[in-house]
């Protein structure tokens, strides 16, 4: 599944200016795959970084300088209470947003705040064995 998730991003964001993973925790496999195949740095953030390559940031009060100029922001299994913060961040930066929730979770956002998005809702993407939600703000 993670290979397929990585492949989707590689195939659709190979020309991305910047890609940021939010809330990376201890699971850096996807970011490492993207770095390897896209041959560019993937910025990883977390409120409590566990590695020196992860930038400390709280998505509820984000440092916008980290995310400015990003083409894609993604988050793997973020808590539902962070979904709205992720959507707000993507909206502010004009980045596409991918959320890969746990299989039992739904996307929890207030659509009223997302009027600038192309379709004002998350689209379910089923790519090979990977399923995730995506919203485009550009």
The first five atom37 places (N, CA, C, CB, O) and aatype in JSON, in Angstrom:
{
  "aatype": [20, 20, 20, 20, 20, 20, 20, 20, 20, 20, 20, 20, 20, 20, 20, 20, 20, 20, 20, 20, 20, 20, 20, 20, 20, 20, 20, 20, 20, 20, 20, 20, 20, 20, 20, 20, 20, 20, 20, 20, 20, 20, 20, 20, 20, 20, 20, 20, 20, 20, 20, 20, 20, 20, 20, 20, 20, 20, 20, 20, 20, 20, 20, 20, 20, 20, 20, 20, 20, 20, 20, 20, 20, 20, 20, 20, 20, 20, 20, 20, 20, 20, 20, 20, 20, 20, 20, 20, 20, 20, 20, 20, 20, 20, 20, 20, 20, 20, 20, 20, 20, 20, 20, 20, 20, 20, 20, 20, 20, 20, 20, 20, 20, 20, 20, 20, 20, 20, 20, 20, 20, 20, 20, 20, 20, 20, 20, 20, 20, 20, 20, 20, 20, 20, 20, 20, 20, 20],
  "atom_mask": [
    [1, 1, 1, 1, 1],
    [1, 1, 1, 1, 1],
    [1, 1, 1, 1, 1],
    [1, 1, 1, 1, 1],
    [1, 1, 1, 1, 1],
    [1, 1, 1, 1, 1],
    [1, 1, 1, 1, 1],
    [1, 1, 1, 1, 1],
    [1, 1, 1, 1, 1],
    [1, 1, 1, 1, 1],
    [1, 1, 1, 1, 1],
    [1, 1, 1, 1, 1],
    [1, 1, 1, 1, 1],
    [1, 1, 1, 1, 1],
    [1, 1, 1, 1, 1],
    [1, 1, 1, 1, 1],
    [1, 1, 1, 1, 1],
    [1, 1, 1, 1, 1],
    [1, 1, 1, 1, 1],
    [1, 1, 1, 1, 1],
    [1, 1, 1, 1, 1],
    [1, 1, 1, 1, 1],
    [1, 1, 1, 1, 1],
    [1, 1, 1, 1, 1],
    [1, 1, 1, 1, 1],
    [1, 1, 1, 1, 1],
    [1, 1, 1, 1, 1],
    [1, 1, 1, 1, 1],
    [1, 1, 1, 1, 1],
    [1, 1, 1, 1, 1],
    [1, 1, 1, 1, 1],
    [1, 1, 1, 1, 1],
    [1, 1, 1, 1, 1],
    [1, 1, 1, 1, 1],
    [1, 1, 1, 1, 1],
    [1, 1, 1, 1, 1],
    [1, 1, 1, 1, 1],
    [1, 1, 1, 1, 1],
    [1, 1, 1, 1, 1],
    [1, 1, 1, 1, 1],
    [1, 1, 1, 1, 1],
    [1, 1, 1, 1, 1],
    [1, 1, 1, 1, 1],
    [1, 1, 1, 1, 1],
    [1, 1, 1, 1, 1],
    [1, 1, 1, 1, 1],
    [1, 1, 1, 1, 1],
    [1, 1, 1, 1, 1],
    [1, 1, 1, 1, 1],
    [1, 1, 1, 1, 1],
    [1, 1, 1, 1, 1],
    [1, 1, 1, 1, 1],
    [1, 1, 1, 1, 1],
    [1, 1, 1, 1, 1],
    [1, 1, 1, 1, 1],
    [1, 1, 1, 1, 1],
    [1, 1, 1, 1, 1],
    [1, 1, 1, 1, 1],
    [1, 1, 1, 1, 1],
    [1, 1, 1, 1, 1],
    [1, 1, 1, 1, 1],
    [1, 1, 1, 1, 1],
    [1, 1, 1, 1, 1],
    [1, 1, 1, 1, 1],
    [1, 1, 1, 1, 1],
    [1, 1, 1, 1, 1],
    [1, 1, 1, 1, 1],
    [1, 1, 1, 1, 1],
    [1, 1, 1, 1, 1],
    [1, 1, 1, 1, 1],
    [1, 1, 1, 1, 1],
    [1, 1, 1, 1, 1],
    [1, 1, 1, 1, 1],
    [1, 1, 1, 1, 1],
    [1, 1, 1, 1, 1],
    [1, 1, 1, 1, 1],
    [1, 1, 1, 1, 1],
    [1, 1, 1, 1, 1],
    [1, 1, 1, 1, 1],
    [1, 1, 1, 1, 1],
    [1, 1, 1, 1, 1],
    [1, 1, 1, 1, 1],
    [1, 1, 1, 1, 1],
    [1, 1, 1, 1, 1],
    [1, 1, 1, 1, 1],
    [1, 1, 1, 1, 1],
    [1, 1, 1, 1, 1],
    [1, 1, 1, 1, 1],
    [1, 1, 1, 1, 1],
    [1, 1, 1, 1, 1],
    [1, 1, 1, 1, 1],
    [1, 1, 1, 1, 1],
    [1, 1, 1, 1, 1],
    [1, 1, 1, 1, 1],
    [1, 1, 1, 1, 1],
    [1, 1, 1, 1, 1],
    [1, 1, 1, 1, 1],
    [1, 1, 1, 1, 1],
    [1, 1, 1, 1, 1],
    [1, 1, 1, 1, 1],
    [1, 1, 1, 1, 1],
    [1, 1, 1, 1, 1],
    [1, 1, 1, 1, 1],
    [1, 1, 1, 1, 1],
    [1, 1, 1, 1, 1],
    [1, 1, 1, 1, 1],
    [1, 1, 1, 1, 1],
    [1, 1, 1, 1, 1],
    [1, 1, 1, 1, 1],
    [1, 1, 1, 1, 1],
    [1, 1, 1, 1, 1],
    [1, 1, 1, 1, 1],
    [1, 1, 1, 1, 1],
    [1, 1, 1, 1, 1],
    [1, 1, 1, 1, 1],
    [1, 1, 1, 1, 1],
    [1, 1, 1, 1, 1],
    [1, 1, 1, 1, 1],
    [1, 1, 1, 1, 1],
    [1, 1, 1, 1, 1],
    [1, 1, 1, 1, 1],
    [1, 1, 1, 1, 1],
    [1, 1, 1, 1, 1],
    [1, 1, 1, 1, 1],
    [1, 1, 1, 1, 1],
    [1, 1, 1, 1, 1],
    [1, 1, 1, 1, 1],
    [1, 1, 1, 1, 1],
    [1, 1, 1, 1, 1],
    [1, 1, 1, 1, 1],
    [1, 1, 1, 1, 1],
    [1, 1, 1, 1, 1],
    [1, 1, 1, 1, 1],
    [1, 1, 1, 1, 1],
    [1, 1, 1, 1, 1],
    [1, 1, 1, 1, 1],
    [1, 1, 1, 1, 1],
    [1, 1, 1, 1, 1]
  ],
  "atom_positions": [
    [[0.8, -1.19, 0.0], [0.0, 0.0, 0.0], [0.85, 1.27, 0.0], [-0.92, -0.01, 1.19], [0.56, 2.21, -0.74]],
    [[1.91, 1.3, 0.82], [2.73, 2.52, 0.89], [3.49, 2.74, -0.41], [3.71, 2.43, 2.06], [3.71, 3.89, -0.8]],
    [[3.87, 1.67, -1.07], [4.52, 1.81, -2.37], [3.55, 2.45, -3.37], [5.01, 0.43, -2.89], [3.94, 3.33, -4.13]],
    [[2.3, 2.0, -3.36], [1.3, 2.55, -4.27], [1.0, 4.01, -3.94], [0.01, 1.73, -4.2], [0.85, 4.84, -4.84]],
    [[0.92, 4.33, -2.65], [0.7, 5.72, -2.23], [1.85, 6.6, -2.72], [0.56, 5.81, -0.69], [1.62, 7.68, -3.27]],
    [[3.07, 6.12, -2.52], [4.25, 6.86, -3.01], [4.22, 7.01, -4.52], [5.53, 6.15, -2.58], [4.51, 8.08, -5.04]],
    [[3.87, 5.94, -5.22], [3.82, 5.97, -6.69], [2.83, 7.01, -7.2], [3.46, 4.59, -7.25], [3.1, 7.69, -8.18]],
    [[1.69, 7.13, -6.54], [0.71, 8.13, -6.95], [1.32, 9.53, -6.89], [-0.55, 8.06, -6.06], [1.2, 10.31, -7.83]],
    [[1.98, 9.83, -5.78], [2.6, 11.15, -5.63], [3.72, 11.33, -6.64], [3.14, 11.33, -4.19], [3.83, 12.39, -7.26]],
    [[4.54, 10.32, -6.83], [5.64, 10.4, -7.8], [5.1, 10.66, -9.2], [6.48, 9.11, -7.78], [5.62, 11.5, -9.93]],
    [[4.06, 9.93, -9.58], [3.49, 10.07, -10.93], [2.77, 11.39, -11.15], [2.55, 8.93, -11.2], [2.7, 11.87, -12.28]],
    [[2.22, 11.97, -10.09], [1.4, 13.18, -10.24], [2.07, 14.46, -9.77], [0.13, 13.0, -9.51], [1.57, 15.55, -10.04]],
    [[3.19, 14.34, -9.08], [3.86, 15.52, -8.54], [5.36, 15.53, -8.83], [3.63, 15.61, -7.05], [6.15, 16.06, -8.04]],
    [[5.76, 14.94, -9.94], [7.19, 14.89, -10.27], [7.77, 16.27, -10.53], [7.41, 14.0, -11.5], [8.98, 16.47, -10.39]],
    [[6.93, 17.22, -10.9], [7.41, 18.58, -11.16], [7.12, 19.54, -10.01], [6.8, 19.11, -12.44], [7.18, 20.75, -10.18]],
    [[6.8, 19.0, -8.85], [6.44, 19.82, -7.69], [7.61, 20.69, -7.25], [5.99, 18.94, -6.53], [8.76, 20.26, -7.26]],
    [[7.29, 21.92, -6.86], [8.31, 22.81, -6.31], [8.76, 22.33, -4.94], [7.79, 24.25, -6.22], [9.95, 22.29, -4.63]],
    [[7.78, 21.98, -4.14], [8.05, 21.57, -2.76], [6.93, 20.63, -2.33], [8.17, 22.81, -1.79], [5.77, 20.86, -2.65]],
    [[7.29, 19.59, -1.59], [6.32, 18.66, -1.01], [6.59, 18.59, 0.49], [6.42, 17.23, -1.68], [7.73, 18.46, 0.92]],
    [[5.51, 18.67, 1.28], [5.64, 18.66, 2.73], [4.76, 17.56, 3.32], [5.27, 20.04, 3.33], [3.57, 17.48, 3.0]],
    [[5.35, 16.72, 4.18], [4.56, 15.76, 4.94], [4.36, 16.31, 6.34], [5.25, 14.35, 4.98], [5.33, 16.67, 7.01]],
    [[3.11, 16.36, 6.79], [2.77, 16.89, 8.1], [2.48, 15.74, 9.06], [1.55, 17.85, 8.02], [1.75, 14.81, 8.72]],
    [[3.06, 15.82, 10.26], [2.81, 14.81, 11.28], [3.47, 13.48, 10.95], [1.34, 14.6, 11.45], [2.84, 12.43, 11.07]],
    [[4.72, 13.54, 10.55], [5.41, 12.33, 10.08], [5.62, 11.3, 11.18], [6.75, 12.71, 9.48], [5.66, 10.1, 10.9]],
    [[5.75, 11.74, 12.43], [5.98, 10.79, 13.52], [7.24, 9.97, 13.3], [4.78, 9.86, 13.67], [8.28, 10.51, 12.94]],
    [[7.14, 8.66, 13.51], [8.28, 7.75, 13.31], [8.26, 7.08, 11.95], [8.3, 6.69, 14.39], [9.19, 6.35, 11.6]],
    [[7.21, 7.32, 11.17], [7.03, 6.62, 9.9], [7.5, 7.51, 8.75], [5.55, 6.21, 9.71], [6.73, 8.32, 8.22]],
    [[8.76, 7.35, 8.35], [9.33, 8.2, 7.31], [9.5, 7.47, 5.98], [10.67, 8.75, 7.76], [10.14, 7.99, 5.06]],
    [[8.94, 6.28, 5.86], [9.12, 5.46, 4.67], [8.63, 6.15, 3.4], [8.4, 4.14, 4.84], [9.31, 6.12, 2.38]],
    [[7.45, 6.76, 3.45], [6.9, 7.42, 2.26], [7.79, 8.59, 1.85], [5.46, 7.9, 2.52], [8.13, 8.72, 0.68]],
    [[8.16, 9.43, 2.79], [9.02, 10.57, 2.48], [10.36, 10.11, 1.9], [9.25, 11.43, 3.73], [10.87, 10.72, 0.96]],
    [[10.92, 9.05, 2.45], [12.17, 8.52, 1.91], [12.0, 8.01, 0.48], [12.7, 7.39, 2.8], [12.87, 8.25, -0.36]],
    [[10.9, 7.33, 0.2], [10.63, 6.88, -1.18], [10.52, 8.06, -2.13], [9.35, 6.04, -1.23], [11.07, 8.03, -3.23]],
    [[9.8, 9.09, -1.7], [9.64, 10.27, -2.55], [10.98, 10.95, -2.79], [8.66, 11.26, -1.91], [11.27, 11.36, -3.92]],
    [[11.8, 11.07, -1.76], [13.12, 11.68, -1.92], [13.96, 10.89, -2.91], [13.84, 11.76, -0.58], [14.66, 11.46, -3.74]],
    [[13.88, 9.58, -2.81], [14.69, 8.71, -3.67], [14.27, 8.84, -5.14], [14.57, 7.26, -3.22], [15.11, 9.01, -6.01]],
    [[12.97, 8.75, -5.4], [12.5, 8.69, -6.79], [12.26, 10.06, -7.42], [11.25, 7.9, -6.85], [12.32, 10.19, -8.64]],
    [[11.99, 11.07, -6.61], [11.82, 12.41, -7.16], [13.12, 13.19, -7.15], [10.76, 13.17, -6.38], [13.23, 14.25, -7.77]],
    [[14.11, 12.66, -6.44], [15.42, 13.29, -6.35], [15.32, 14.73, -5.85], [16.12, 13.26, -7.71], [15.95, 15.65, -6.38]],
    [[14.5, 14.91, -4.81], [14.39, 16.23, -4.18], [14.08, 16.03, -2.71], [13.3, 17.1, -4.87], [13.59, 14.98, -2.29]],
    [[14.39, 17.05, -1.93], [14.1, 16.98, -0.5], [12.61, 17.05, -0.26], [14.82, 18.11, 0.25], [11.91, 17.86, -0.87]],
    [[12.13, 16.22, 0.62], [10.75, 16.26, 1.07], [10.81, 16.8, 2.5], [10.05, 14.82, 1.0], [11.49, 16.23, 3.35]],
    [[10.11, 17.88, 2.75], [10.11, 18.46, 4.08], [9.17, 17.65, 4.96], [9.7, 19.97, 4.05], [8.01, 17.44, 4.61]],
    [[9.68, 17.2, 6.09], [8.88, 16.43, 7.05], [8.7, 17.28, 8.3], [9.55, 15.05, 7.38], [9.67, 17.83, 8.82]],
    [[7.46, 17.38, 8.8], [7.2, 18.14, 10.01], [6.49, 17.28, 11.04], [6.36, 19.38, 9.69], [5.79, 16.31, 10.71]],
    [[6.68, 17.64, 12.29], [5.97, 16.98, 13.39], [6.04, 17.9, 14.6], [6.57, 15.56, 13.7], [6.99, 18.66, 14.76]],
    [[5.05, 17.81, 15.46], [5.04, 18.63, 16.67], [6.14, 18.18, 17.64], [3.67, 18.55, 17.35], [6.66, 18.99, 18.42]],
    [[6.49, 16.89, 17.58], [7.59, 16.35, 18.4], [8.5, 15.53, 17.5], [7.04, 15.48, 19.59], [8.35, 14.31, 17.41]],
    [[9.45, 16.19, 16.84], [10.32, 15.46, 15.91], [11.13, 14.38, 16.62], [11.27, 16.43, 15.2], [11.64, 14.58, 17.72]],
    [[11.23, 13.22, 15.96], [11.99, 12.11, 16.53], [13.34, 11.94, 15.83], [11.18, 10.8, 16.44], [14.11, 11.05, 16.17]],
    [[13.61, 12.8, 14.86], [14.83, 12.68, 14.07], [15.27, 14.08, 13.65], [14.62, 11.75, 12.83], [14.44, 14.97, 13.48]],
    [[16.57, 14.27, 13.47], [17.08, 15.6, 13.13], [16.65, 16.08, 11.74], [18.59, 15.59, 13.2], [16.75, 17.27, 11.45]],
    [[16.16, 15.19, 10.89], [15.71, 15.6, 9.56], [14.25, 16.08, 9.55], [15.87, 14.45, 8.58], [13.74, 16.5, 8.51]],
    [[13.59, 16.01, 10.7], [12.19, 16.41, 10.8], [12.12, 17.8, 11.43], [11.37, 15.38, 11.64], [12.72, 18.06, 12.47]],
    [[11.37, 18.69, 10.78], [11.21, 20.06, 11.24], [10.09, 20.13, 12.28], [10.91, 21.01, 10.06], [9.01, 19.6, 12.06]],
    [[10.36, 20.79, 13.39], [9.34, 20.94, 14.42], [8.32, 21.98, 13.98], [9.98, 21.33, 15.77], [8.67, 23.11, 13.65]],
    [[7.04, 21.6, 13.99], [5.97, 22.53, 13.68], [4.65, 21.97, 14.2], [5.89, 22.8, 12.15], [4.42, 20.76, 14.17]],
    [[3.81, 22.87, 14.66], [2.48, 22.52, 15.15], [1.47, 22.97, 14.09], [2.18, 23.18, 16.55], [1.3, 24.17, 13.88]],
    [[0.81, 22.04, 13.44], [-0.09, 22.36, 12.33], [-1.29, 23.19, 12.81], [-0.58, 21.08, 11.66], [-1.96, 23.82, 11.99]],
    [[-1.57, 23.21, 14.12], [-2.66, 24.05, 14.62], [-2.24, 25.51, 14.68], [-3.11, 23.56, 16.0], [-3.1, 26.4, 14.72]],
    [[-0.95, 25.77, 14.71], [-0.37, 27.11, 14.65], [0.87, 27.04, 13.76], [-0.01, 27.66, 16.09], [1.99, 27.2, 14.24]],
    [[0.66, 26.8, 12.47], [1.8, 26.51, 11.6], [2.68, 27.72, 11.3], [1.3, 25.94, 10.3], [2.22, 28.86, 11.26]],
    [[3.94, 27.44, 11.11], [4.89, 28.43, 10.62], [4.75, 28.41, 9.1], [6.39, 28.13, 11.09], [5.28, 27.52, 8.44]],
    [[4.06, 29.38, 8.54], [3.74, 29.37, 7.11], [4.98, 29.38, 6.22], [2.88, 30.55, 6.77], [4.92, 28.96, 5.07]],
    [[6.11, 29.87, 6.75], [7.34, 29.88, 5.95], [7.75, 28.47, 5.53], [8.48, 30.54, 6.74], [8.35, 28.28, 4.47]],
    [[7.44, 27.48, 6.36], [7.78, 26.09, 6.04], [7.01, 25.62, 4.82], [7.5, 25.17, 7.24], [7.53, 24.86, 4.01]],
    [[5.77, 26.06, 4.68], [4.85, 25.52, 3.69], [4.71, 26.38, 2.43], [3.5, 25.33, 4.3], [4.23, 25.89, 1.4]],
    [[5.12, 27.64, 2.5], [4.98, 28.53, 1.35], [5.71, 27.97, 0.14], [5.52, 29.93, 1.68], [6.83, 27.48, 0.25]],
    [[5.05, 28.04, -1.01], [5.64, 27.54, -2.24], [5.49, 26.05, -2.45], [7.08, 27.87, -2.27], [5.99, 25.5, -3.43]],
    [[4.8, 25.38, -1.53], [4.63, 23.93, -1.69], [3.53, 23.65, -2.71], [4.29, 23.26, -0.34], [2.52, 24.35, -2.78]],
    [[3.75, 22.62, -3.49], [2.76, 22.16, -4.46], [1.83, 21.17, -3.8], [3.45, 21.54, -5.69], [0.64, 21.1, -4.13]],
    [[2.36, 20.38, -2.86], [1.59, 19.35, -2.19], [1.92, 19.3, -0.71], [1.85, 17.98, -2.83], [3.08, 19.35, -0.31]],
    [[0.87, 19.22, 0.09], [0.98, 18.91, 1.51], [0.22, 17.6, 1.71], [0.4, 20.08, 2.43], [-0.9, 17.45, 1.24]],
    [[0.84, 16.66, 2.41], [0.14, 15.41, 2.68], [0.36, 14.99, 4.12], [0.6, 14.29, 1.73], [1.33, 15.39, 4.76]],
    [[-0.57, 14.18, 4.61], [-0.48, 13.69, 5.97], [-1.01, 12.26, 6.02], [-1.25, 14.61, 6.96], [-2.06, 11.96, 5.44]],
    [[-0.29, 11.41, 6.7], [-0.65, 10.0, 6.81], [-1.22, 9.74, 8.2], [0.58, 9.09, 6.53], [-0.55, 9.95, 9.21]],
    [[-2.44, 9.29, 8.23], [-3.16, 8.94, 9.46], [-3.17, 10.05, 10.51], [-2.55, 7.71, 10.06], [-2.9, 9.81, 11.68]],
    [[-3.49, 11.29, 10.08], [-3.56, 12.35, 11.1], [-4.83, 12.19, 11.94], [-3.54, 13.75, 10.43], [-5.84, 11.69, 11.44]],
    [[-4.79, 12.6, 13.2], [-6.01, 12.57, 14.0], [-7.08, 13.44, 13.34], [-5.72, 13.07, 15.45], [-6.77, 14.45, 12.72]],
    [[-8.34, 13.05, 13.48], [-9.42, 13.78, 12.8], [-9.48, 15.25, 13.22], [-10.76, 13.12, 13.09], [-9.89, 16.1, 12.44]],
    [[-9.06, 15.56, 14.44], [-9.1, 16.95, 14.89], [-8.08, 17.83, 14.15], [-8.85, 17.03, 16.39], [-8.14, 19.06, 14.25]],
    [[-7.16, 17.22, 13.42], [-6.19, 18.0, 12.63], [-6.63, 18.19, 11.18], [-4.84, 17.32, 12.66], [-6.01, 18.98, 10.46]],
    [[-7.65, 17.5, 10.73], [-8.07, 17.59, 9.33], [-8.39, 19.03, 8.92], [-9.28, 16.71, 9.08], [-7.95, 19.48, 7.86]],
    [[-9.14, 19.75, 9.75], [-9.49, 21.13, 9.42], [-8.25, 22.01, 9.36], [-10.49, 21.69, 10.44], [-8.14, 22.87, 8.49]],
    [[-7.32, 21.8, 10.27], [-6.08, 22.59, 10.27], [-5.27, 22.32, 9.0], [-5.23, 22.27, 11.52], [-4.69, 23.24, 8.43]],
    [[-5.23, 21.07, 8.58], [-4.53, 20.72, 7.34], [-5.19, 21.39, 6.14], [-4.5, 19.2, 7.14], [-4.5, 21.93, 5.27]],
    [[-6.51, 21.36, 6.09], [-7.23, 22.0, 4.98], [-7.0, 23.51, 4.98], [-8.73, 21.69, 5.06], [-6.8, 24.11, 3.92]],
    [[-7.03, 24.13, 6.16], [-6.78, 25.57, 6.25], [-5.37, 25.91, 5.77], [-6.98, 26.06, 7.68], [-5.17, 26.91, 5.08]],
    [[-4.41, 25.08, 6.15], [-3.02, 25.29, 5.74], [-2.88, 25.19, 4.22], [-2.1, 24.29, 6.43], [-2.22, 26.02, 3.6]],
    [[-3.48, 24.18, 3.64], [-3.41, 24.02, 2.18], [-4.09, 25.19, 1.48], [-4.07, 22.69, 1.76], [-3.61, 25.66, 0.45]],
    [[-5.19, 25.65, 2.02], [-5.9, 26.79, 1.45], [-5.04, 28.05, 1.49], [-7.23, 27.03, 2.19], [-4.96, 28.78, 0.51]],
    [[-4.4, 28.3, 2.64], [-3.55, 29.49, 2.79], [-2.36, 29.47, 1.85], [-3.06, 29.6, 4.22], [-1.93, 30.51, 1.36]],
    [[-1.82, 28.29, 1.59], [-0.6, 28.19, 0.77], [-0.9, 27.86, -0.69], [0.32, 27.13, 1.34], [0.01, 27.88, -1.52]],
    [[-2.15, 27.56, -1.01], [-2.5, 27.19, -2.39], [-1.96, 25.84, -2.8], [-2.0, 28.24, -3.34], [-1.75, 25.58, -3.98]],
    [[-1.73, 24.98, -1.83], [-1.18, 23.65, -2.09], [-2.3, 22.63, -2.25], [-0.23, 23.21, -0.96], [-3.38, 22.8, -1.67]],
    [[-2.06, 21.58, -3.02], [-2.95, 20.44, -3.0], [-2.77, 19.74, -1.65], [-2.67, 19.46, -4.21], [-1.71, 19.84, -1.03]],
    [[-3.8, 19.04, -1.21], [-3.75, 18.35, 0.07], [-4.19, 16.91, -0.1], [-4.63, 19.06, 1.11], [-5.24, 16.63, -0.69]],
    [[-3.38, 15.99, 0.42], [-3.75, 14.58, 0.47], [-3.76, 14.17, 1.94], [-2.75, 13.69, -0.36], [-2.8, 14.39, 2.67]],
    [[-4.86, 13.56, 2.35], [-4.97, 12.98, 3.68], [-5.21, 11.49, 3.52], [-6.12, 13.65, 4.52], [-6.16, 11.06, 2.88]],
    [[-4.33, 10.71, 4.13], [-4.45, 9.24, 4.14], [-4.9, 8.86, 5.55], [-3.09, 8.52, 3.74], [-4.06, 8.65, 6.43]],
    [[-6.24, 8.77, 5.78], [-6.71, 8.45, 7.13], [-6.61, 6.95, 7.42], [-8.15, 8.92, 7.31], [-6.34, 6.14, 6.53]],
    [[-6.83, 6.61, 8.67], [-7.02, 5.21, 9.0], [-8.23, 4.71, 8.22], [-7.2, 4.99, 10.55], [-9.12, 5.5, 7.9]],
    [[-8.28, 3.45, 7.93], [-9.36, 2.91, 7.09], [-10.74, 3.08, 7.72], [-9.11, 1.44, 6.83], [-11.74, 3.06, 7.01]],
    [[-10.8, 3.26, 9.02], [-12.1, 3.4, 9.7], [-12.51, 4.85, 9.9], [-12.06, 2.7, 11.03], [-13.57, 5.12, 10.46]],
    [[-11.7, 5.79, 9.44], [-11.98, 7.21, 9.67], [-12.54, 7.88, 8.43], [-10.72, 7.92, 10.12], [-12.4, 7.39, 7.31]],
    [[-13.17, 9.02, 8.65], [-13.67, 9.86, 7.58], [-12.95, 11.21, 7.67], [-15.22, 10.04, 7.67], [-12.28, 11.5, 8.66]],
    [[-13.09, 12.02, 6.63], [-12.48, 13.34, 6.63], [-13.39, 14.29, 7.38], [-12.21, 13.85, 5.17], [-14.59, 14.36, 7.11]],
    [[-12.82, 15.02, 8.32], [-13.59, 15.89, 9.2], [-13.2, 17.34, 8.94], [-13.36, 15.51, 10.68], [-12.27, 17.86, 9.57]],
    [[-13.91, 18.0, 8.02], [-13.63, 19.41, 7.74], [-14.93, 20.19, 7.63], [-12.81, 19.56, 6.44], [-16.0, 19.63, 7.4]],
    [[-14.8, 21.5, 7.8], [-15.92, 22.41, 7.65], [-15.86, 22.98, 6.24], [-15.88, 23.55, 8.73], [-15.01, 23.82, 5.95]],
    [[-16.74, 22.54, 5.36], [-16.7, 22.94, 3.96], [-16.91, 24.44, 3.76], [-17.74, 22.18, 3.18], [-16.49, 24.99, 2.74]],
    [[-17.54, 25.1, 4.7], [-17.79, 26.53, 4.58], [-16.48, 27.3, 4.47], [-18.6, 27.04, 5.78], [-16.4, 28.3, 3.76]],
    [[-15.45, 26.83, 5.15], [-14.16, 27.51, 5.14], [-13.34, 27.22, 3.9], [-13.37, 27.13, 6.35], [-12.24, 27.76, 3.75]],
    [[-13.83, 26.39, 3.0], [-13.03, 25.95, 1.87], [-13.59, 26.42, 0.53], [-12.93, 24.44, 1.87], [-13.46, 25.71, -0.47]],
    [[-14.2, 27.58, 0.49], [-14.84, 28.09, -0.72], [-13.87, 28.29, -1.87], [-15.54, 29.39, -0.43], [-14.29, 28.29, -3.03]],
    [[-12.59, 28.47, -1.6], [-11.61, 28.72, -2.66], [-11.11, 27.45, -3.33], [-10.45, 29.47, -2.1], [-10.36, 27.52, -4.3]],
    [[-11.51, 26.3, -2.84], [-11.05, 25.07, -3.46], [-11.79, 24.85, -4.77], [-11.25, 23.86, -2.52], [-12.87, 25.41, -4.98]],
    [[-11.23, 24.03, -5.64], [-11.83, 23.79, -6.96], [-13.22, 23.18, -6.84], [-10.94, 22.89, -7.78], [-14.12, 23.55, -7.58]],
    [[-13.39, 22.24, -5.93], [-14.68, 21.56, -5.84], [-15.26, 21.55, -4.43], [-14.54, 20.14, -6.34], [-16.29, 20.92, -4.19]],
    [[-14.61, 22.23, -3.5], [-15.08, 22.39, -2.14], [-15.34, 21.08, -1.41], [-16.34, 23.2, -2.14], [-16.11, 21.03, -0.45]],
    [[-14.69, 20.02, -1.85], [-14.82, 18.75, -1.13], [-13.62, 17.86, -1.44], [-16.14, 18.04, -1.49], [-12.95, 18.0, -2.47]],
    [[-13.39, 16.94, -0.54], [-12.33, 15.97, -0.78], [-12.82, 14.91, -1.75], [-11.87, 15.33, 0.55], [-13.97, 14.49, -1.71]],
    [[-11.93, 14.5, -2.61], [-12.23, 13.44, -3.57], [-11.52, 12.17, -3.1], [-11.78, 13.84, -5.04], [-10.34, 12.2, -2.77]],
    [[-12.25, 11.07, -3.07], [-11.65, 9.79, -2.71], [-10.86, 9.27, -3.9], [-12.74, 8.76, -2.27], [-11.4, 9.17, -5.01]],
    [[-9.61, 8.95, -3.69], [-8.74, 8.4, -4.72], [-8.43, 6.95, -4.35], [-7.42, 9.25, -4.88], [-7.95, 6.68, -3.25]],
    [[-8.71, 6.05, -5.25], [-8.31, 4.64, -5.11], [-7.25, 4.39, -6.17], [-9.54, 3.65, -5.26], [-7.56, 4.31, -7.36]],
    [[-6.02, 4.25, -5.74], [-4.91, 4.05, -6.65], [-4.23, 2.73, -6.29], [-3.89, 5.24, -6.59], [-3.53, 2.62, -5.29]],
    [[-4.45, 1.75, -7.12], [-3.96, 0.4, -6.85], [-4.44, -0.03, -5.47], [-2.4, 0.33, -6.95], [-5.65, -0.13, -5.24]],
    [[-3.52, -0.29, -4.53], [-3.93, -0.73, -3.19], [-4.03, 0.42, -2.19], [-2.96, -1.76, -2.68], [-4.3, 0.19, -1.01]],
    [[-3.82, 1.64, -2.64], [-3.86, 2.8, -1.75], [-5.17, 3.57, -1.93], [-2.66, 3.73, -2.01], [-5.62, 3.8, -3.05]],
    [[-5.76, 3.95, -0.82], [-6.96, 4.79, -0.82], [-6.68, 6.0, 0.06], [-8.23, 4.01, -0.32], [-6.15, 5.87, 1.16]],
    [[-7.05, 7.18, -0.44], [-6.81, 8.41, 0.3], [-7.72, 9.49, -0.24], [-5.32, 8.84, 0.2], [-8.4, 9.31, -1.26]],
    [[-7.74, 10.62, 0.43], [-8.57, 11.76, 0.04], [-7.69, 12.9, -0.42], [-9.48, 12.21, 1.21], [-6.61, 13.14, 0.11]],
    [[-8.18, 13.61, -1.44], [-7.4, 14.7, -2.02], [-8.3, 15.89, -2.29], [-6.71, 14.24, -3.31], [-9.46, 15.75, -2.69]],
    [[-7.73, 17.08, -2.07], [-8.41, 18.32, -2.43], [-7.4, 19.24, -3.1], [-9.06, 19.0, -1.19], [-6.27, 19.38, -2.62]],
    [[-7.8, 19.85, -4.2], [-6.92, 20.77, -4.94], [-7.34, 22.2, -4.66], [-6.98, 20.47, -6.47], [-8.52, 22.53, -4.69]],
    [[-6.37, 23.04, -4.4], [-6.63, 24.45, -4.12], [-6.08, 25.37, -5.2], [-6.04, 24.84, -2.79], [-6.26, 26.58, -5.12]],
    [[-5.43, 24.82, -6.21], [-4.88, 25.66, -7.3], [-5.8, 25.66, -8.47], [-3.5, 25.17, -7.72], [-5.51, 26.31, -9.48]]
  ]
}
